[in-house]
Amino acid sequence: MSTRRSPIRPIVLAALLAACGETSSLPPEARLSTALSPTRPGAYYVEQANVYFDGLDLRADPAIVPDYAERVARWELPPWLWLTGYGRQNMIDTTRAALTLDPSTVPVRDCRAFPVQPFARCTVVFEYAGGSCPIYEEFTFDDQGEMTFIEAWSDLPGFLPTDDPSDRWAEGRGVHRLSTKVPGLGSPSGTIDLESPWMQAAAARDPEVADFVRRASDFWPSWFEALREAGPDYFARGCGWKAGAPAR
């Protein structure tokens, strides 16, 4: 039996192309993350974000991990390496590898809950042997309270999802994030389906979604590609340890 996907039905494609952030007309499996409302108290989302950072903190128990969805993804904007985790086990493995290769603690954390996706947003400071590294990070969740998408930026001017210095938690109109553009994150299960008609339609319309699909479809080669392209000083640039022009 062939496993090939059927072509995108015109009615589905039309709805997807017209959506532009409006999710009510989409089939449930195709909806964007903003279609969901919190199903847990705000403290739950803050706790899950802190558990995630515990996984990158030498002082914490490495056996404790967030409640990851099966197809959770982590997207880290330049100078970081784009897709740095995809799938529950890969996320656990890559997080533990990061802690082993670049030991860190995360002593400074300010995580807050929001009534719209991403439900948890944090400003944190990592401490490495080379110095402090400020990060802004957002966490998207499904209806079961599982973490479905993580998006991270260097918390330095020029790297953040908004150019408005007064919009500390990226709530304004000028915010640019991928998490609210990936179809499926607004379904009750928050499932990312790379081969679905709605993902194909979104990728055809949006180069950033297309790049996500490309990288997620071939994780390790795309990760090594990003590592080569980032250059040897990407860590220093992202942490602000030396001057470097922000990559947007």
Solvent accessible surface area in square Angstrom, and as a share of the most:
residue,aa,sasa,rsa
1,M,234,1.04
2,S,88,0.57
3,T,132,0.77
4,R,216,0.79
5,R,115,0.42
6,S,83,0.54
7,P,120,0.76
8,I,41,0.21
9,R,155,0.57
10,P,112,0.70
11,I,133,0.68
12,V,13,0.08
13,L,58,0.29
14,A,58,0.45
15,A,24,0.18
16,L,6,0.03
17,L,78,0.39
18,A,79,0.62
19,A,10,0.07
20,C,108,0.65
21,G,45,0.43
22,E,95,0.43
23,T,15,0.09
24,S,83,0.53
25,S,75,0.48
26,L,5,0.03
27,P,39,0.25
28,P,67,0.42
29,E,95,0.43
30,A,0,0.00
31,R,73,0.27
32,L,13,0.07
33,S,0,0.00
34,T,69,0.40
35,A,43,0.33
36,L,19,0.09
37,S,76,0.49
38,P,52,0.33
39,T,67,0.39
40,R,88,0.32
41,P,97,0.61
42,G,33,0.32
43,A,76,0.59
44,Y,45,0.17
45,Y,3,0.01
46,V,36,0.21
47,E,97,0.44
48,Q,19,0.08
49,A,0,0.00
50,N,43,0.22
51,V,22,0.12
52,Y,5,0.02
53,F,0,0.00
54,D,39,0.20
55,G,14,0.14
56,L,20,0.10
57,D,3,0.02
58,L,103,0.51
59,R,160,0.58
60,A,31,0.24
61,D,72,0.38
62,P,83,0.52
63,A,74,0.57
64,I,93,0.47
65,V,58,0.33
66,P,10,0.06
67,D,66,0.34
68,Y,7,0.03
69,A,7,0.05
70,E,106,0.48
71,R,105,0.38
72,V,0,0.00
73,A,0,0.00
74,R,13,0.05
75,W,0,0.00
76,E,37,0.16
77,L,23,0.11
78,P,19,0.12
79,P,5,0.03
80,W,20,0.07
81,L,10,0.05
82,W,62,0.22
83,L,2,0.01
84,T,13,0.08
85,G,0,0.00
86,Y,41,0.16
87,G,15,0.15
88,R,88,0.32
89,Q,110,0.49
90,N,30,0.15
91,M,0,0.00
92,I,21,0.11
93,D,70,0.36
94,T,17,0.10
95,T,8,0.05
96,R,104,0.38
97,A,46,0.36
98,A,43,0.34
99,L,24,0.12
100,T,105,0.61
101,L,138,0.68
102,D,66,0.34
103,P,70,0.44
104,S,4,0.02
105,T,34,0.19
106,V,0,0.00
107,P,65,0.41
108,V,83,0.48
109,R,68,0.25
110,D,51,0.26
111,C,18,0.11
112,R,114,0.42
113,A,40,0.31
114,F,23,0.10
115,P,100,0.63
116,V,88,0.50
117,Q,4,0.02
118,P,1,0.00
119,F,2,0.01
120,A,0,0.00
121,R,3,0.01
122,C,0,0.00
123,T,19,0.11
124,V,1,0.01
125,V,37,0.21
126,F,12,0.05
127,E,63,0.28
128,Y,45,0.17
129,A,118,0.91
130,G,54,0.52
131,G,26,0.25
132,S,52,0.33
133,C,2,0.01
134,P,29,0.18
135,I,14,0.07
136,Y,2,0.01
137,E,6,0.03
138,E,2,0.01
139,F,0,0.00
140,T,1,0.01
141,F,0,0.00
142,D,2,0.01
143,D,41,0.21
144,Q,86,0.38
145,G,0,0.00
146,E,40,0.18
147,M,0,0.00
148,T,1,0.00
149,F,1,0.00
150,I,0,0.00
151,E,2,0.01
152,A,1,0.01
153,W,7,0.03
154,S,0,0.00
155,D,23,0.12
156,L,43,0.21
157,P,121,0.76
158,G,32,0.31
159,F,13,0.05
160,L,35,0.18
161,P,5,0.03
162,T,17,0.10
163,D,119,0.61
164,D,68,0.35
165,P,129,0.81
166,S,97,0.63
167,D,22,0.12
168,R,106,0.39
169,W,28,0.10
170,A,2,0.01
171,E,116,0.52
172,G,41,0.39
173,R,251,0.92
174,G,63,0.60
175,V,29,0.17
176,H,95,0.42
177,R,28,0.10
178,L,0,0.00
179,S,1,0.01
180,T,28,0.16
181,K,55,0.23
182,V,0,0.00
183,P,3,0.02
184,G,0,0.00
185,L,0,0.00
186,G,3,0.03
187,S,6,0.04
188,P,73,0.46
189,S,54,0.35
190,G,3,0.03
191,T,55,0.32
192,I,0,0.00
193,D,30,0.16
194,L,31,0.15
195,E,106,0.48
196,S,0,0.00
197,P,27,0.17
198,W,41,0.14
199,M,1,0.00
200,Q,74,0.33
201,A,1,0.00
202,A,1,0.00
203,A,23,0.18
204,A,91,0.71
205,R,95,0.35
206,D,22,0.11
207,P,111,0.70
208,E,32,0.15
209,V,1,0.01
210,A,35,0.27
211,D,36,0.18
212,F,0,0.00
213,V,28,0.16
214,R,111,0.41
215,R,14,0.05
216,A,8,0.06
217,S,74,0.48
218,D,76,0.40
219,F,23,0.10
220,W,117,0.41
221,P,76,0.48
222,S,6,0.04
223,W,57,0.20
224,F,101,0.42
225,E,42,0.19
226,A,4,0.03
227,L,62,0.31
228,R,173,0.63
229,E,125,0.56
230,A,19,0.14
231,G,22,0.21
232,P,144,0.91
233,D,44,0.23
234,Y,37,0.14
235,F,50,0.21
236,A,19,0.15
237,R,41,0.15
238,G,0,0.00
239,C,6,0.03
240,G,41,0.40
241,W,91,0.32
242,K,108,0.46
243,A,103,0.80
244,G,38,0.36
245,A,85,0.66
246,P,61,0.39
247,A,44,0.34
248,R,164,0.60
